[in-house]
Amino acid sequence: MDKLRDSLPEGTVIDCYLIMKVVASGGFSLIYLAEDEDTQDEVIIKEFLPKKLAKRGENNRVVPIDDKHQDNFNRSLRLFYQEVKVLASLRHPNIVQVRGFFLEKNTGYLVMDHERGKNLASYIKKRSGSLSTRFIMTVFPPILDALNQIHSNDLLHLDIKPSNIHLRTGGSPLLLDFGAVHELQNETNRAGRVVTTGFSPVEQYYQSGKVGPWSDVYAIGASMRACLDGKAPPSAIERHAKEKLKPASKAYRRRYPAYLLEAIDWAMEIEYEKRPQNAGEMLEALSVGIADLDTESEASEFLAPQRASS
């Protein structure tokens, strides 16, 4: 596997952190479980290693694939640092918290708290969807509240999906991966937007698309729909060409409350003008259900103590 070939070997020490294992990989980074040798705390470390621009060189240094990629590598590393600054500026109980950042081995490392629990995408797959109203309403209002703070700071997340939502022991969710985050006022000039099939809205596919807080709202709606269907919705491009996705308010009207299904359908409108225009509006649409929630979740397995996520 590429991630194993290019990852730091277990037992490597960088700064004051002992690498324990690789837990995830993406197009721009590798994610490790590590231990702080000073405090013995377990932490998550995100190493900047864009696989199309760089590789692992001698002495575990990250180096551009060749000289012509040097400028792009440097530019991308600056964007990675931008993610660090954004995360450090956001304080919310449902946004992953930064512990530190350092430069070593010709690249950058973001250190974050390690929270025990499981990933929403894996939970959806394990349960084949059909997650309860109570579960959905335990997870998404807090995520929307966190997203509302992001939007209030004139920022966009632009990569919301179940795999970027962590389910902590006890039911409290955590929004992860701010690698695509961008300042709203600069979004129209942005190149290379991140797109995830099924969760990104149609405007995110095109450089000329009008991306805004409503784009994150679509991704929230699609993530909620995945909790019902057990899989990602069709891509927004497919839906735009020919709509085949049955509205949640029709497909699930006998199983879920109308306010929940209508909110999902509203968030997943193809035309951005027809959606909630920000996370606050979407949260308001779910307020009826929030008032009805008990303090306990009915998903006992979800609330049980978990081993460290892997």
N, C-alpha and C positions, 0 to 999 in steps of 0.2 A: 504494500500500500504506500502511496506517495507520502501520506502524512507520517508514516513510521520511518520512511527513508530519510525525509528531510527534517524530522523533529530532533530536538535536543535529546541525547541519551538519558535514560533514567539515572539518577545519581549526580547529574551535572549541577554545579552550584553557580548561579549567576546573582551578582550582588550578594544579598544575604539569604537567597532562596534556594532550597534543594528541590530539584525537579523530581517528582514522583512518577507521573505518567502523563501521556497525552489523553485528553478527554474529548477533543473535537478539532476539526480543521475546516477551513473555508478558503475562498479564493485569495484572501489577503492576509490570513493569519493562522496561527496554530494556538490552541488553548491547552494549558497544562494545569494539572493539580500539583501544587507545590507546598513546601513547608517553610515557614519563616524560622530560620535557625536561631534567631534571637528570642522569639516568643513561643516557638513550637506551634503557632497557629497554622491551620491549613488555609491556603489562599488559592485563588485562580489567577493565572498569569496569561495574558494575551500577548503573543510575540508577533510583531509585524514581519510577515514573510509572504509577499505577493507572488504567487507561484508562476505568473506569467512574466514577471520582471526580474525575479531573484532566485537564488538557490543557496544551499548550505555549502560553504567553502571550508578552507583549512581552519583548524582551531575553532570550529563551530561558528565562524563568522558568516553573516548573511551578506552576499555579494550579488550585484547585478549579473544577469545571465551573460551580458556582453556590454561593451562600452556604450553602445547606442541606447541602452536602456537606463543609463545612469541618471539622466535628467528626470525621466518618468519615475524612477525609483525615489529620487529625492523629493519630488513633488508629492508622491503618494505618502511618503513618510511624514511630510508636513501635515497632510490631511489626517493621518493617524493621530498626530499630536493634537489636531483640532478636536478629535473625538475625546481625547483625554481632558482637554480644557472644558468642553461642554459637560461631560459627566461630572467633573469636579465642581461645576457651578450649579448643578441641579441637586437639591436636597429633598428627597421624597421617600417615604417608607416603601414605595413600590417601584423604585428605580435603583438599579444596582449601584453600589457605592464604591468609589475609588479609594484605595489605600495608598497608592503611590504610582510613580512613573520614573523610569530610568532608561538611560541609553547605554548599551553594551553590545559587543559583537557586531558593530556597525548597523545596529537596528534599535527599535524601541520596544519597551516592555511595559504593559499596563497591568498593575496589580490591583485585584478586586477582592472583596470579601467572598469567602466560600460559604454558600448557603446550602444546607442539606435539603433534599427533595427530589423532584423529578421534572422532566420537561413536558410541557403540554402536548407537543406533537407526539411523543411516545405514548403518553397517556391516552390520547385520542385513538391511536392505532391499536393499543392493547384492548381498549374497551369497544372498538369498532363503532365509535360514535355513540349516538343515543344517550349522551350525557344528560343528567337531570337539570331541570330548571334551577334548582338550588345551587348545583355546582357551577353552572354558567354564571349565575348572579353572584356567586362568591368570588369568581375570578375576574370578570370583565369590568364591573364598576370601579374597583381600585385601579385597574390598568388605565381606564378612561380618565380617572382623576389625575393619575401621573401624566398622562398624555395632555391633559388640559393645562398642566403646569408647563409642559414643553411648548405647547402652542402659545401660551401666555408670554413666553420668553422669545417669541418670534422665531421658533425653531420647528423643524419638521423631522420626524424620525425616519420615515420612508422605507422601513424594512420590518414592519410589524407582521408577524406570522406566528403560528403556534410554536415553532422551534425557537423563537426568541422570547417566549414566555415561560418562566421557571415557576414551578409550583412548590413553594416551601412547605415543610412539615407544619401542619396546623391550618393550611388553606390559604395563606396570604401569598398572592402572586408577585412576581418580580419581572419587570420589563428589562430585557437584555439587549446587547449588541447595538451600539450607537455608531457603528462604522459608516452608516449612510446619512447620518444626521447633517442637516444643512440649515444655514440661516435663511429665513423666508425671503428677505429682501434680495438675496443673491441667487435665488433658485432659478430664475429665468435664464441666467447665464451659465448654468451648470451643465457640464458634459459628463457622459458616462453614468447615467442614473442607474441605480440598482433596481433590478426587476426580478420578482419571484412569481412564477406562474401560479395562477389561482388566487393570489393575495394582493398583487399590485393592480391598481386601477388602470384604465386604458390610457389616461393622460400621462402616466409614468413611462410608457413605452416610447413616447415621442419627445424629441428635443423641444418641439414647439408646444407640447402639451402644457396646460395651465395647472401646475402642481401647487397644492396648498394644504392647509389642515384637513380639508375634505378628502385628500388622498389617503392620509392616515386613517380616517374614519372608514373608508372603503375596506382597508386591510383589517380593521377591527371587525367589521361586519362579516367579512369572508372567514376570519378566524372563528367567529361564533358559529357561522354556518357549518364549518368543518366539525364542530362539536356535535352537530346534529347528524351530518352525513357520514362521518367517519373517514372523510377524505377531503382533499383540497377541492374547491369549486372549479369549474371550467375557467380557463384564462379569460381575462376581460376582453382580449382581442377576439376570441371565439364568440363570446357573448355579444360583442358589439356587431360582429358580422351576421350572426344568427342566434338569437336567444333560445336556448334549449333548457336553461335552468328553471325548473318550476319554482315559483315563489314559495318561500318558507311558510307564508301565511296560508297557503293552500296545501302544501305537501305535509305539513305537520300540525294542522289545525286541531286535530283530535287529541294531540299529545301535549302541546305546549301552550302557554297562555298567549292571547292575541297581542298584548303589548310587546312581548319578547320577539315574536315572529315579525311583527310590523316594523320593529326597530331594525332587525336584521335586513329586511327587504329595503328599507329606506337607506340604510348605510351602503347597500350594494347596488344602488342605482348606477347605471352606466354613465349617464351625464352628471358631471360633478355638481351642476347647479341644483339638481334635484335631491342631493344628499344633505344630511346635517353638515353645516359648514365648519364645524370644529368639534372637538371632543366634548366640550361643555354641552352642546345641543344634543349629542348622542346620549350623554349621561342623563340629561333631563328626560329623554324619551324612556329611559329605563327606571326612572324614579318611582313609578308606581310599584314595580317589583321590589325595589330596594326596601321600601317601607314594610313589605310583607315578609322579609327574610327573618328567620330565627337566627340566633347566634351560632347554632351548630350546623355543620354540613352533614348531609345524609350519606356522603361517600366515606364510609369508615376506613376503607383501604387507603384512601387519599390522605386521611388525617393521621394514619398510623406513623410512628417513627420510621424514618428511612435511613438506609445506608447512604454514604456519600455518593452523589451522582457521578456517573461515569459515561 
